[in-house]
Amino acid sequence: MASANEKTSAARRSFWIASAVLIVCLAGVAVYGWYMLRDSGMSTIAVIALCGGVVLTLGLGIWLMSLLFYSNRQGFDDDVGR
């Protein structure tokens, strides 16, 4: 039987491996997107603005969904609609 310390160590190792894989995949997608947009005729500032808009939109969506889950788990939505 594995001890709690061994389980924690394995969980941390798995977290860092998954994080590294996701970062490598994200970098690959970013490089691919940069090369595809390079031939589109858009200026560099337009590409930066496009990427900034995508990042801000994703951040807003993630933030709003986290507020939704927080509100639901804290019971703030229980009395709505009654």
Distance bins in CASP14 RR format, pairs under 12 A and 6 or more apart:
PFRMAT RR
TARGET T0000
AUTHOR 0000-0000-0000
RMODE 2
METHOD distances of the structure
MODEL  1
1 7 0 0 0 0 0 1 0 0 0 0 0
2 8 0 0 0 0 1 0 0 0 0 0 0
2 9 0 0 0 0 1 0 0 0 0 0 0
2 10 1 0 0 1 0 0 0 0 0 0 0
2 11 0 0 0 0 0 1 0 0 0 0 0
3 9 0 0 0 0 1 0 0 0 0 0 0
3 10 0 0 0 0 0 1 0 0 0 0 0
4 10 0 0 0 0 0 1 0 0 0 0 0
4 11 0 0 0 0 0 1 0 0 0 0 0
5 11 0 0 0 0 0 1 0 0 0 0 0
5 12 0 0 0 0 0 1 0 0 0 0 0
6 12 0 0 0 0 0 1 0 0 0 0 0
6 13 0 0 0 0 0 1 0 0 0 0 0
7 13 0 0 0 0 0 1 0 0 0 0 0
7 14 0 0 0 0 0 1 0 0 0 0 0
8 14 0 0 0 0 0 1 0 0 0 0 0
8 15 0 0 0 0 0 1 0 0 0 0 0
9 15 0 0 0 0 0 1 0 0 0 0 0
9 16 0 0 0 0 0 1 0 0 0 0 0
10 16 0 0 0 0 0 1 0 0 0 0 0
10 17 0 0 0 0 0 1 0 0 0 0 0
11 17 0 0 0 0 0 1 0 0 0 0 0
11 18 0 0 0 0 0 1 0 0 0 0 0
12 18 0 0 0 0 0 1 0 0 0 0 0
12 19 0 0 0 0 0 1 0 0 0 0 0
13 19 0 0 0 0 0 1 0 0 0 0 0
13 20 0 0 0 0 0 1 0 0 0 0 0
14 20 0 0 0 0 0 1 0 0 0 0 0
14 21 0 0 0 0 0 1 0 0 0 0 0
15 21 0 0 0 0 0 1 0 0 0 0 0
15 22 0 0 0 0 0 1 0 0 0 0 0
16 22 0 0 0 0 0 1 0 0 0 0 0
16 23 0 0 0 0 0 1 0 0 0 0 0
17 23 0 0 0 0 0 1 0 0 0 0 0
17 24 0 0 0 0 0 1 0 0 0 0 0
18 24 0 0 0 0 0 1 0 0 0 0 0
18 25 0 0 0 0 0 1 0 0 0 0 0
19 25 0 0 0 0 0 1 0 0 0 0 0
19 26 0 0 0 0 0 1 0 0 0 0 0
20 26 0 0 0 0 0 1 0 0 0 0 0
20 27 0 0 0 0 0 1 0 0 0 0 0
21 27 0 0 0 0 0 1 0 0 0 0 0
21 28 0 0 0 0 0 1 0 0 0 0 0
22 28 0 0 0 0 0 1 0 0 0 0 0
22 29 0 0 0 0 0 1 0 0 0 0 0
23 29 0 0 0 0 0 1 0 0 0 0 0
23 30 0 0 0 0 0 1 0 0 0 0 0
24 30 0 0 0 0 0 1 0 0 0 0 0
24 31 0 0 0 0 0 1 0 0 0 0 0
25 31 0 0 0 0 0 1 0 0 0 0 0
25 32 0 0 0 0 0 1 0 0 0 0 0
26 32 0 0 0 0 0 1 0 0 0 0 0
26 33 0 0 0 0 0 1 0 0 0 0 0
26 55 0 0 0 0 0 1 0 0 0 0 0
26 58 0 0 0 0 0 1 0 0 0 0 0
27 33 0 0 0 0 0 1 0 0 0 0 0
27 34 0 0 0 0 0 1 0 0 0 0 0
28 34 0 0 0 0 1 0 0 0 0 0 0
28 35 0 0 0 0 0 1 0 0 0 0 0
28 36 0 0 0 0 0 1 0 0 0 0 0
29 35 0 0 0 0 0 1 0 0 0 0 0
29 36 0 0 0 0 0 1 0 0 0 0 0
29 51 0 0 0 0 0 1 0 0 0 0 0
29 54 0 0 0 0 0 1 0 0 0 0 0
30 36 0 0 0 0 0 1 0 0 0 0 0
30 37 0 0 0 0 0 1 0 0 0 0 0
30 47 0 0 0 0 0 1 0 0 0 0 0
30 51 0 0 0 0 1 0 0 0 0 0 0
30 54 0 0 0 0 0 1 0 0 0 0 0
30 55 0 0 0 0 0 1 0 0 0 0 0
31 37 0 0 0 0 0 1 0 0 0 0 0
31 38 0 0 0 0 0 1 0 0 0 0 0
32 38 0 0 0 0 0 1 0 0 0 0 0
33 39 0 0 0 0 0 1 0 0 0 0 0
33 40 0 0 0 0 1 0 0 0 0 0 0
33 42 0 0 0 0 0 1 0 0 0 0 0
33 47 0 0 0 0 1 0 0 0 0 0 0
33 50 0 0 0 0 0 1 0 0 0 0 0
33 51 0 0 0 0 1 0 0 0 0 0 0
33 54 0 0 0 0 0 1 0 0 0 0 0
34 40 0 0 0 0 0 1 0 0 0 0 0
34 42 0 0 0 0 0 1 0 0 0 0 0
34 44 0 0 0 0 0 1 0 0 0 0 0
34 47 1 0 0 1 0 0 0 0 0 0 0
34 48 0 0 0 0 0 1 0 0 0 0 0
34 50 0 0 0 0 0 1 0 0 0 0 0
34 51 0 0 0 0 1 0 0 0 0 0 0
35 47 0 0 0 0 0 1 0 0 0 0 0
36 42 0 0 0 0 0 1 0 0 0 0 0
36 47 0 0 0 0 0 1 0 0 0 0 0
36 50 0 0 0 0 0 1 0 0 0 0 0
37 43 0 0 0 0 0 1 0 0 0 0 0
37 44 0 0 0 0 1 0 0 0 0 0 0
37 46 0 0 0 0 1 0 0 0 0 0 0
37 47 1 0 1 0 0 0 0 0 0 0 0
37 48 0 0 0 0 0 1 0 0 0 0 0
37 49 0 0 0 0 0 1 0 0 0 0 0
37 50 1 0 0 1 0 0 0 0 0 0 0
37 51 0 0 0 0 1 0 0 0 0 0 0
37 54 0 0 0 0 0 1 0 0 0 0 0
38 44 0 0 0 0 1 0 0 0 0 0 0
38 46 0 0 0 0 0 1 0 0 0 0 0
38 47 0 0 0 0 1 0 0 0 0 0 0
39 47 0 0 0 0 0 1 0 0 0 0 0
40 46 0 0 0 0 1 0 0 0 0 0 0
40 47 0 0 0 0 1 0 0 0 0 0 0
40 50 0 0 0 0 0 1 0 0 0 0 0
41 47 0 0 0 0 1 0 0 0 0 0 0
42 48 0 0 0 0 1 0 0 0 0 0 0
42 49 0 0 0 0 1 0 0 0 0 0 0
42 50 1 0 0 1 0 0 0 0 0 0 0
42 51 0 0 0 0 0 1 0 0 0 0 0
43 49 0 0 0 0 1 0 0 0 0 0 0
43 50 0 0 0 0 0 1 0 0 0 0 0
44 50 0 0 0 0 0 1 0 0 0 0 0
44 51 0 0 0 0 0 1 0 0 0 0 0
45 51 0 0 0 0 0 1 0 0 0 0 0
45 52 0 0 0 0 0 1 0 0 0 0 0
46 52 0 0 0 0 0 1 0 0 0 0 0
46 53 0 0 0 0 0 1 0 0 0 0 0
47 53 0 0 0 0 0 1 0 0 0 0 0
47 54 0 0 0 0 0 1 0 0 0 0 0
48 54 0 0 0 0 0 1 0 0 0 0 0
48 55 0 0 0 0 0 1 0 0 0 0 0
49 55 0 0 0 0 0 1 0 0 0 0 0
49 56 0 0 0 0 0 1 0 0 0 0 0
50 56 0 0 0 0 0 1 0 0 0 0 0
50 57 0 0 0 0 0 1 0 0 0 0 0
51 57 0 0 0 0 0 1 0 0 0 0 0
51 58 0 0 0 0 0 1 0 0 0 0 0
52 58 0 0 0 0 1 0 0 0 0 0 0
52 59 0 0 0 0 0 1 0 0 0 0 0
52 60 0 0 0 0 0 1 0 0 0 0 0
53 59 0 0 0 0 1 0 0 0 0 0 0
53 60 0 0 0 0 1 0 0 0 0 0 0
54 60 0 0 0 0 0 1 0 0 0 0 0
54 61 0 0 0 0 0 1 0 0 0 0 0
55 61 0 0 0 0 0 1 0 0 0 0 0
55 62 0 0 0 0 0 1 0 0 0 0 0
56 62 0 0 0 0 0 1 0 0 0 0 0
56 63 0 0 0 0 0 1 0 0 0 0 0
57 63 0 0 0 0 0 1 0 0 0 0 0
57 64 0 0 0 0 0 1 0 0 0 0 0
58 64 0 0 0 0 0 1 0 0 0 0 0
58 65 0 0 0 0 0 1 0 0 0 0 0
59 65 0 0 0 0 1 0 0 0 0 0 0
59 66 0 0 0 0 1 0 0 0 0 0 0
59 67 0 0 0 0 0 1 0 0 0 0 0
60 66 0 0 0 0 0 1 0 0 0 0 0
60 67 0 0 0 0 0 1 0 0 0 0 0
61 67 0 0 0 0 1 0 0 0 0 0 0
61 68 0 0 0 0 1 0 0 0 0 0 0
62 68 0 0 0 0 0 1 0 0 0 0 0
62 69 0 0 0 0 0 1 0 0 0 0 0
63 69 0 0 0 0 0 1 0 0 0 0 0
63 70 0 0 0 0 0 1 0 0 0 0 0
64 70 0 0 0 0 0 1 0 0 0 0 0
64 71 0 0 0 0 0 1 0 0 0 0 0
65 71 0 0 0 0 0 1 0 0 0 0 0
65 72 0 0 0 0 0 1 0 0 0 0 0
66 72 0 0 0 0 0 1 0 0 0 0 0
66 73 0 0 0 0 0 1 0 0 0 0 0
67 73 0 0 0 0 0 1 0 0 0 0 0
67 74 0 0 0 0 0 1 0 0 0 0 0
67 76 0 0 0 0 0 1 0 0 0 0 0
67 77 0 0 0 0 0 1 0 0 0 0 0
68 74 0 0 0 0 0 1 0 0 0 0 0
68 75 0 0 0 0 0 1 0 0 0 0 0
68 76 0 0 0 0 0 1 0 0 0 0 0
68 77 0 0 0 0 1 0 0 0 0 0 0
69 75 0 0 0 0 0 1 0 0 0 0 0
69 76 0 0 0 0 0 1 0 0 0 0 0
69 77 0 0 0 0 0 1 0 0 0 0 0
70 76 0 0 0 0 1 0 0 0 0 0 0
70 77 0 0 0 0 0 1 0 0 0 0 0
71 77 1 0 1 0 0 0 0 0 0 0 0
71 78 0 0 0 0 0 1 0 0 0 0 0
71 79 0 0 0 0 0 1 0 0 0 0 0
71 80 0 0 0 0 1 0 0 0 0 0 0
72 78 0 0 0 0 1 0 0 0 0 0 0
72 80 0 0 0 0 0 1 0 0 0 0 0
END
